[in-house]
């Protein structure tokens, strides 16, 4: 069972190296890291290219796209793994998360959506929320964040690639609430499992 981590990026030179290293430091053998660059001009591509020459799990493309949803869809189409995860360039995983995810998916029915917790940080490096979205039914999510917290970042959830055969890809016309749009469709078709464990940082 293989995990594909997808990072959409555009002019992310400030964060790209730490993002790449965060995945490398997971020491997950059953994994690939796909970088989908939107035609960066700030040196991002050169950094990706350098790491890709030294690490065989890194794959990448660069070219103009129609935004983040389009980049994510391109990454899905490139993905060779059974499990998908998305890591934005300025987010990061807790230690030893990816091996844990691969192990958990070996016990889950297909297609599954596996959700954990996420820390939210401000620009001053202060953690201001521990997001724990324990209730993930469609009715729970429709009640709103004031009643049930929704997953705030894709670094805290993973799912079978085959789920897209049931719900379609990310909406290319959606640029702001694409995560929510995906989750509302996903929870209606996937086997949803929540784990009270911290996996992501946003």
VOLUMRO-496515 format. One record per atom (N, C-alpha, C): residue in three letters; x negated, y, z. Coordinates in steps of 0.2 Angstrom, whole numbers, padded with zeros to 4 digits, always signed. Layout:
! VOLUMRO-496515
ALAXYZ
...
***
This chain:
! VOLUMRO-496515
UNK-0004-0006+0000
UNK+0000+0000+0000
UNK-0004+0006+0000
UNK-0003+0011-0005
UNK-0007+0017-0006
UNK-0003+0023-0004
UNK-0007+0028-0002
UNK-0004+0034+0000
UNK-0007+0040-0005
UNK-0003+0044-0008
UNK-0005+0049-0012
UNK-0003+0056-0008
UNK-0009+0060-0007
UNK-0008+0066-0004
UNK-0008+0071-0009
UNK-0003+0076-0010
UNK-0003+0081-0016
UNK-0004+0088-0013
UNK-0008+0092-0016
UNK-0009+0099-0014
UNK-0009+0103-0019
UNK-0003+0107-0020
UNK-0002+0112-0025
UNK-0006+0118-0023
UNK-0009+0121-0027
UNK-0014+0127-0026
UNK-0014+0132-0031
UNK-0015+0138-0029
UNK-0016+0144-0034
UNK-0020+0149-0030
UNK-0026+0150-0032
UNK-0031+0155-0029
UNK-0031+0154-0022
UNK-0033+0148-0020
UNK-0034+0147-0013
UNK-0041+0146-0010
UNK-0045+0149-0013
UNK-0053+0148-0011
UNK-0054+0149-0004
UNK-0050+0153-0001
UNK-0051+0154+0007
UNK-0050+0148+0011
UNK-0045+0143+0008
UNK-0043+0138+0012
UNK-0045+0131+0009
UNK-0047+0131+0003
UNK-0047+0124-0001
UNK-0052+0119+0002
UNK-0058+0122+0004
UNK-0063+0117+0007
UNK-0061+0114+0014
UNK-0058+0118+0018
UNK-0055+0115+0024
UNK-0050+0110+0023
UNK-0046+0111+0018
UNK-0040+0107+0016
UNK-0043+0100+0014
UNK-0048+0100+0009
UNK-0051+0094+0007
UNK-0055+0091+0012
UNK-0058+0094+0017
UNK-0062+0091+0022
UNK-0057+0088+0027
UNK-0051+0091+0028
UNK-0046+0088+0033
UNK-0044+0081+0031
UNK-0043+0081+0024
UNK-0041+0074+0022
UNK-0047+0069+0022
UNK-0053+0071+0020
UNK-0059+0067+0020
UNK-0060+0064+0027
UNK-0059+0068+0032
UNK-0060+0067+0039
UNK-0055+0062+0042
UNK-0050+0061+0038
UNK-0045+0056+0040
UNK-0047+0049+0040
UNK-0052+0048+0035
UNK-0056+0041+0034
UNK-0051+0036+0033
UNK-0046+0038+0028
UNK-0041+0033+0026
UNK-0043+0030+0019
UNK-0044+0024+0019
UNK-0046+0020+0013
UNK-0041+0019+0008
UNK-0035+0019+0010
UNK-0029+0017+0005
UNK-0026+0024+0003
UNK-0030+0029+0000
UNK-0027+0035-0001
UNK-0030+0039-0007
UNK-0027+0043-0010
UNK-0030+0048-0015
UNK-0027+0055-0013
UNK-0031+0060-0015
UNK-0029+0067-0014
UNK-0029+0070-0021
UNK-0023+0072-0023
UNK-0022+0075-0029
UNK-0021+0083-0028
UNK-0026+0086-0032
UNK-0025+0094-0032
UNK-0022+0096-0038
UNK-0017+0100-0038
UNK-0013+0103-0044
UNK-0014+0110-0043
UNK-0019+0113-0047
UNK-0021+0120-0047
UNK-0017+0123-0053
UNK-0014+0129-0051
UNK-0010+0133-0056
UNK-0014+0138-0061
UNK-0021+0136-0061
UNK-0025+0141-0066
UNK-0028+0146-0062
UNK-0031+0144-0056
UNK-0035+0149-0051
UNK-0040+0152-0055
UNK-0042+0159-0053
UNK-0047+0162-0056
UNK-0052+0165-0050
UNK-0051+0162-0044
UNK-0055+0165-0039
UNK-0061+0160-0036
UNK-0062+0155-0040
UNK-0067+0150-0038
UNK-0065+0144-0035
UNK-0058+0143-0034
UNK-0055+0137-0032
UNK-0057+0131-0036
UNK-0056+0132-0042
UNK-0057+0126-0046
UNK-0064+0123-0046
UNK-0069+0128-0045
UNK-0076+0126-0045
UNK-0077+0122-0038
UNK-0074+0124-0033
UNK-0075+0120-0027
UNK-0072+0113-0027
UNK-0066+0113-0030
UNK-0062+0106-0031
UNK-0067+0102-0035
UNK-0069+0104-0041
UNK-0073+0100-0045
UNK-0079+0098-0042
UNK-0083+0102-0038
UNK-0089+0099-0034
UNK-0087+0094-0030
UNK-0082+0094-0026
UNK-0080+0089-0021
UNK-0078+0083-0025
UNK-0074+0083-0031
UNK-0072+0078-0034
UNK-0077+0074-0037
UNK-0083+0077-0039
UNK-0089+0073-0041
UNK-0092+0069-0036
UNK-0091+0071-0029
UNK-0094+0067-0024
UNK-0089+0062-0020
UNK-0083+0063-0021
UNK-0078+0059-0018
UNK-0073+0056-0023
UNK-0073+0050-0024
UNK-0069+0046-0029
UNK-0061+0046-0027
UNK-0059+0048-0021
UNK-0052+0048-0020
UNK-0049+0055-0022
UNK-0053+0060-0024
UNK-0050+0066-0026
UNK-0049+0066-0034
UNK-0043+0068-0036
UNK-0041+0069-0043
UNK-0038+0076-0043
UNK-0039+0079-0049
UNK-0036+0086-0050
UNK-0034+0088-0057
UNK-0030+0092-0058
UNK-0029+0096-0064
UNK-0028+0103-0063
UNK-0029+0107-0068
UNK-0029+0114-0068
UNK-0025+0117-0074
UNK-0021+0121-0073
UNK-0017+0124-0079
UNK-0011+0128-0076
UNK-0009+0133-0081
UNK-0003+0137-0079
UNK+0003+0132-0077
UNK+0007+0134-0072
UNK+0013+0130-0071
UNK+0019+0135-0069
UNK+0025+0133-0068
UNK+0031+0137-0066
UNK+0032+0138-0059
UNK+0027+0137-0055
UNK+0027+0138-0048
UNK+0026+0132-0044
UNK+0027+0132-0037
UNK+0025+0127-0033
UNK+0029+0121-0034
UNK+0036+0121-0036
UNK+0040+0115-0037
UNK+0037+0111-0043
UNK+0035+0115-0048
UNK+0033+0112-0054
UNK+0026+0109-0053
UNK+0022+0112-0049
UNK+0015+0109-0047
UNK+0016+0103-0043
UNK+0021+0103-0039
UNK+0023+0097-0035
UNK+0025+0091-0039
UNK+0029+0093-0044
UNK+0032+0087-0049
UNK+0026+0085-0053
UNK+0021+0089-0055
UNK+0016+0086-0059
UNK+0011+0082-0054
UNK+0011+0083-0048
UNK+0007+0079-0043
UNK+0010+0072-0043
UNK+0017+0072-0042
UNK+0021+0066-0041
UNK+0020+0062-0047
UNK+0020+0065-0053
UNK+0019+0061-0060
UNK+0012+0058-0060
UNK+0007+0061-0057
UNK+0000+0059-0057
UNK-0001+0053-0052
UNK+0003+0053-0047
UNK+0002+0049-0041
UNK+0002+0042-0042
UNK-0003+0038-0040
UNK-0003+0031-0040
UNK-0001+0027-0034
UNK+0000+0031-0029
UNK+0002+0028-0022
UNK+0009+0026-0022
UNK+0011+0022-0017
UNK+0018+0020-0016
UNK+0021+0025-0011
UNK+0017+0029-0007
UNK+0019+0034-0002
UNK+0017+0041-0004
UNK+0021+0046-0003
UNK+0019+0053-0005
UNK+0019+0057+0001
UNK+0014+0061+0001
UNK+0014+0067+0006
UNK+0011+0073+0003
UNK+0014+0079+0006
UNK+0011+0085+0003
UNK+0008+0089+0008
UNK+0002+0092+0006
UNK-0002+0096+0011
UNK-0004+0102+0008
UNK+0000+0108+0010
UNK-0002+0114+0007
UNK-0009+0116+0009
UNK-0012+0120+0005
UNK-0019+0122+0006
UNK-0021+0125+0012
UNK-0016+0128+0016
UNK-0018+0132+0022
UNK-0015+0128+0028
UNK-0013+0122+0027
UNK-0010+0118+0032
UNK-0015+0112+0034
UNK-0014+0108+0039
UNK-0019+0103+0040
UNK-0015+0097+0045
UNK-0018+0091+0044
UNK-0016+0085+0048
UNK-0020+0085+0055
UNK-0016+0082+0060
UNK-0020+0080+0066
UNK-0024+0074+0064
UNK-0029+0073+0069
UNK-0034+0067+0068
UNK-0030+0061+0067
UNK-0033+0056+0062
UNK-0031+0049+0062
UNK-0023+0048+0060
UNK-0021+0053+0057
UNK-0013+0053+0055
UNK-0012+0048+0049
UNK-0016+0049+0044
UNK-0015+0045+0037
UNK-0015+0037+0038
UNK-0020+0035+0042
UNK-0020+0028+0043
UNK-0014+0025+0047
UNK-0012+0030+0051
UNK-0006+0028+0055
UNK+0001+0028+0050
UNK+0001+0033+0046
UNK+0006+0033+0041
UNK+0007+0026+0037
UNK+0001+0024+0034
UNK+0000+0018+0030
UNK+0003+0012+0034
UNK+0001+0012+0040
UNK+0003+0006+0044
UNK+0010+0006+0046
UNK+0013+0012+0047
UNK+0020+0012+0048
UNK+0024+0011+0042
UNK+0022+0013+0036
UNK+0026+0011+0030
UNK+0026+0004+0029
UNK+0021+0000+0031
UNK+0021-0007+0030
UNK+0027-0011+0034
UNK+0031-0007+0038
UNK+0036-0010+0042
UNK+0043-0007+0040
UNK+0043-0002+0035
UNK+0049+0002+0033
UNK+0052-0001+0027
UNK+0059-0001+0026
UNK+0062-0002+0020
UNK+0061+0003+0015
UNK+0062+0001+0009
UNK+0061+0006+0003
UNK+0068+0008+0000
UNK+0069+0015-0001
UNK+0065+0020+0000
UNK+0066+0023+0007
UNK+0060+0025+0011
UNK+0061+0028+0017
UNK+0058+0035+0017
UNK+0061+0039+0022
UNK+0058+0045+0023
UNK+0056+0045+0031
UNK+0049+0046+0032
UNK+0046+0046+0039
UNK+0045+0053+0041
UNK+0047+0055+0047
UNK+0046+0061+0049
UNK+0043+0061+0056
UNK+0038+0066+0057
UNK+0035+0067+0064
UNK+0036+0074+0066
UNK+0032+0076+0070
UNK+0032+0083+0073
UNK+0027+0087+0070
UNK+0027+0094+0071
UNK+0023+0099+0068
UNK+0022+0105+0073
UNK+0015+0107+0073
UNK+0014+0113+0077
UNK+0014+0119+0072
UNK+0017+0124+0074
UNK+0017+0131+0071
UNK+0012+0136+0074
UNK+0008+0139+0070
UNK+0003+0143+0072
UNK+0004+0150+0069
UNK+0002+0155+0073
UNK+0002+0162+0070
UNK-0005+0164+0067
UNK-0005+0170+0064
UNK-0011+0172+0061
UNK-0017+0173+0066
UNK-0015+0174+0073
UNK-0020+0175+0078
UNK-0022+0168+0081
UNK-0020+0163+0078
UNK-0022+0156+0080
UNK-0019+0154+0086
UNK-0013+0156+0088
UNK-0009+0154+0094
UNK-0003+0150+0092
UNK-0002+0144+0095
UNK+0003+0140+0093
UNK+0010+0142+0097
UNK+0015+0144+0092
UNK+0021+0147+0095
UNK+0027+0142+0095
UNK+0026+0136+0091
UNK+0032+0131+0091
UNK+0029+0124+0090
UNK+0032+0120+0094
UNK+0031+0113+0093
UNK+0038+0110+0090
UNK+0038+0109+0083
UNK+0044+0107+0080
UNK+0045+0100+0080
UNK+0050+0098+0083
UNK+0052+0091+0084
UNK+0059+0089+0082
UNK+0059+0088+0075
UNK+0066+0087+0072
UNK+0069+0080+0073
UNK+0071+0079+0079
UNK+0074+0072+0080
UNK+0080+0070+0077
UNK+0084+0075+0075
UNK+0091+0073+0072
UNK+0091+0075+0065
UNK+0091+0070+0061
UNK+0090+0071+0053
UNK+0095+0068+0049
UNK+0101+0067+0052
UNK+0107+0066+0047
UNK+0109+0072+0043
UNK+0113+0071+0038
UNK+0115+0077+0034
UNK+0119+0081+0038
UNK+0123+0079+0042
UNK+0128+0083+0046
UNK+0123+0087+0051
UNK+0118+0084+0054
UNK+0114+0087+0059
UNK+0110+0093+0056
UNK+0108+0092+0050
UNK+0104+0097+0046
UNK+0109+0103+0044
UNK+0115+0101+0042
UNK+0119+0106+0040
UNK+0122+0111+0045
UNK+0121+0109+0052
UNK+0123+0113+0057
UNK+0119+0119+0058
UNK+0113+0118+0055
UNK+0108+0124+0056
UNK+0103+0123+0061
UNK+0097+0127+0061
UNK+0092+0127+0065
UNK+0093+0129+0072
UNK+0098+0133+0073
UNK+0100+0135+0080
UNK+0102+0129+0084
UNK+0105+0124+0081
UNK+0108+0118+0084
UNK+0103+0112+0084
UNK+0101+0111+0078
UNK+0096+0105+0077
UNK+0090+0108+0073
UNK+0084+0107+0075
UNK+0078+0109+0071
UNK+0077+0105+0065
UNK+0075+0108+0060
UNK+0074+0104+0053
UNK+0066+0104+0053
UNK+0064+0099+0049
UNK+0056+0099+0048
UNK+0054+0105+0045
UNK+0049+0109+0047
UNK+0047+0115+0045
UNK+0041+0115+0040
UNK+0038+0109+0039
UNK+0032+0109+0034
UNK+0031+0102+0032
UNK+0029+0101+0025
UNK+0028+0094+0023
UNK+0023+0090+0026
UNK+0018+0094+0030
UNK+0013+0090+0033
UNK+0015+0085+0038
UNK+0022+0086+0040
UNK+0025+0081+0045
UNK+0029+0076+0043
UNK+0030+0075+0036
UNK+0034+0070+0033
UNK+0031+0067+0027
UNK+0033+0060+0026
UNK+0030+0056+0021
UNK+0036+0052+0018
UNK+0036+0050+0012
UNK+0041+0046+0009
UNK+0039+0041+0004
UNK+0043+0036+0002
UNK+0041+0032-0004
UNK+0042+0036-0010
UNK+0038+0035-0015
UNK+0038+0038-0021
UNK+0045+0037-0025
UNK+0047+0030-0024
UNK+0053+0028-0027
UNK+0059+0032-0025
UNK+0059+0036-0020
UNK+0065+0040-0018
UNK+0067+0045-0023
UNK+0062+0047-0027
UNK+0063+0052-0033
UNK+0067+0049-0038
UNK+0067+0042-0039
UNK+0071+0039-0044
UNK+0079+0040-0042
UNK+0080+0040-0035
UNK+0087+0041-0033
UNK+0089+0048-0033
UNK+0085+0053-0031
UNK+0087+0060-0030
UNK+0084+0065-0035
UNK+0080+0063-0039
UNK+0077+0067-0044
UNK+0071+0071-0041
UNK+0067+0075-0045
UNK+0061+0078-0043
UNK+0063+0085-0039
UNK+0058+0089-0038
UNK+0059+0095-0035
UNK+0062+0100-0040
UNK+0066+0104-0038
UNK+0070+0109-0042
UNK+0065+0115-0044
UNK+0063+0115-0050
UNK+0058+0120-0053
UNK+0061+0127-0053
UNK+0068+0128-0052
UNK+0070+0134-0052
UNK+0070+0137-0044
UNK+0069+0132-0040
UNK+0069+0134-0033
UNK+0062+0136-0030
UNK+0060+0142-0028
UNK+0054+0144-0026
UNK+0053+0145-0019
UNK+0058+0146-0015
UNK+0058+0148-0008
UNK+0060+0142-0003
UNK+0066+0139-0005
UNK+0068+0134+0000
UNK+0068+0127-0003
UNK+0063+0126-0007
UNK+0062+0119-0011
UNK+0062+0113-0006
UNK+0058+0114+0000
UNK+0058+0109+0005
UNK+0065+0107+0008
UNK+0069+0112+0010
UNK+0075+0111+0012
UNK+0080+0108+0007
UNK+0079+0110+0001
UNK+0083+0107-0004
UNK+0082+0100-0005
UNK+0075+0098-0005
UNK+0073+0091-0005
UNK+0075+0087+0001
UNK+0075+0090+0007
UNK+0077+0086+0013
UNK+0084+0084+0013
UNK+0088+0089+0011
UNK+0095+0088+0011
UNK+0097+0083+0006
UNK+0094+0082+0001
UNK+0095+0077-0004
UNK+0092+0070-0001
UNK+0086+0071+0002
UNK+0083+0064+0004
UNK+0086+0061+0009
UNK+0089+0064+0014
UNK+0092+0061+0020
UNK+0098+0057+0018
UNK+0101+0059+0013
UNK+0107+0056+0011
UNK+0106+0049+0007
UNK+0100+0048+0005
UNK+0098+0042+0000
UNK+0093+0038+0003
UNK+0089+0040+0008
UNK+0083+0037+0011
UNK+0085+0034+0017
UNK+0081+0028+0019
UNK+0081+0026+0026
UNK+0077+0031+0030
UNK+0080+0035+0035
UNK+0076+0040+0038
UNK+0074+0037+0045
UNK+0067+0038+0047
UNK+0064+0036+0053
UNK+0061+0042+0056
UNK+0062+0044+0062
UNK+0059+0049+0066
UNK+0054+0046+0071
UNK+0048+0049+0071
UNK+0043+0047+0076
UNK+0041+0053+0081
UNK+0042+0053+0087
UNK+0040+0058+0091
UNK+0032+0059+0092
UNK+0029+0060+0087
UNK+0022+0060+0086
UNK+0020+0067+0082
UNK+0015+0070+0084
UNK+0012+0076+0081
UNK+0008+0074+0075
UNK+0010+0076+0069
UNK+0006+0074+0063
UNK+0003+0081+0059
UNK+0007+0086+0059
UNK+0006+0091+0055
UNK+0004+0098+0058
UNK+0001+0103+0055
UNK+0000+0109+0058
UNK+0002+0114+0052
UNK+0006+0119+0054
UNK+0008+0124+0049
UNK+0007+0131+0051
***
